């Protein structure tokens, strides 16, 4: 991947609220601490992705190191 321009992480702002909402009414199956752990984990991953994107240097596609001649073995 050479660019993250297509990825709008601002759309994930408030995802923790959405996660809590999804689990509303499911307390019989998923306890509150687990829901909070899931929400925190997702928030952490979004932050990690933001940091990763900010630290990446733009890359330029090039054919400079491409194979010039096909030297694959010949099979009968």
C-alpha positions in Angstrom: 0.0 0.0 0.0 1.5 3.3 -1.0 -1.1 5.7 0.5 -3.7 5.8 3.3 -5.4 8.8 1.8 -8.6 6.8 1.2 -8.9 5.9 4.9 -10.9 8.4 6.9 -10.3 7.5 10.6 -12.4 10.4 11.7 -15.4 8.2 10.8 -14.4 6.0 13.7 -14.7 8.8 16.3 -17.1 7.6 19.0 -16.9 4.0 17.9 -16.8 3.1 21.6 -20.3 4.5 22.1 -21.5 2.4 19.1 -19.9 -0.7 20.6 -21.6 -0.2 23.9 -24.9 0.4 22.1 -24.6 -2.9 20.2 -24.2 -4.8 23.4 -27.1 -3.0 25.2 -29.5 -5.7 26.2 -27.0 -8.5 25.9 -25.9 -8.4 29.5 -27.0 -12.0 29.9 -24.3 -13.0 27.4 -21.6 -10.4 27.7 -20.8 -8.7 31.0 -20.2 -5.0 31.3 -16.4 -5.4 31.9 -16.1 -7.3 28.7 -18.0 -4.7 26.7 -15.7 -2.0 28.2 -12.6 -4.1 27.3 -13.8 -4.5 23.7 -14.6 -0.7 23.4 -11.1 0.2 24.8 -9.4 -2.3 22.5 -11.0 -0.9 19.4 -10.2 2.6 20.4 -6.6 1.6 21.0 -6.3 0.0 17.6 -7.7 3.1 15.9 -5.1 5.2 17.7 -2.4 2.8 16.7 -3.5 3.1 13.1 -3.5 6.9 13.3 0.0 6.8 14.7 1.2 4.3 12.0 -0.2 6.5 9.2 1.4 9.6 10.6 4.8 8.0 10.8 4.8 6.5 7.3 6.9 8.0 4.5 5.1 8.3 1.1 6.4 5.6 -1.2 6.7 5.9 -4.9 6.0 3.0 -7.2 8.9 2.3 -9.5 9.9 -0.2 -12.1 13.6 0.4 -11.4 14.1 -3.0 -9.7 11.9 -5.0 -11.9 13.1 -8.2 -13.6 14.4 -7.4 -17.0 14.7 -10.9 -18.4 12.7 -14.1 -17.6 15.3 -16.6 -16.4 12.8 -19.2 -15.2 13.7 -22.8 -15.8 12.1 -24.4 -18.9 10.0 -27.5 -18.2 8.9 -30.0 -20.8 
